[in-house]
Each structure stands twice: as structure tokens, then as C-alpha cells.
């Protein structure tokens, strides 16, 4: 699923589109493929899951802390995700 000139704010587990925002006109998108196949077992899987959890916790804290939320809105960082 895609939309022209839109960025999806997605959650990986379970896969869910949380929001769509307009892609800034003064930006370009670069996609790279390292051609490295990740081992998704053992310690590497745990590290990946820790990063996802840290992102989710950080997002929750920013969204639910009025002072931090306001600061992000003032700097126009991720502000559309919080409205």
C-alpha cells in the first residue's frame, strides 16, 4: 500500500499504518540495499526487538509528555504524528 507524495508512519509488529503525512517537497528519498541477509535468530533477533521496543517507548513518552510534545511541535519534529 502506498500513496503518492505521502510518508507512512507504520508500526512493524503487528504491521499497521498509524498515519500518513505529506512528503516535504524539498527532500529526496534514497533507498539502499546492503545485500546483507540478516540472521534473525538468537542475539541479533533480540537486538532488533530491543530497538523496536525502544522506539515504541520513546514515541509513547514523547506523545504523552506535554512538555516534550510541545517542544517537538515547536521544532516541527514529528508533530503531525501527535495531533
Buried (B, 14 or more C-beta within 10 A) or exposed (E): EEEEEEBEBEEEEEEEEEEBEEEEEEEEEEEEEEEEEEEEEEEEEEEEEEEEEEEEEEBEEBEEEEEBBEEBBEEEEBBEBBE
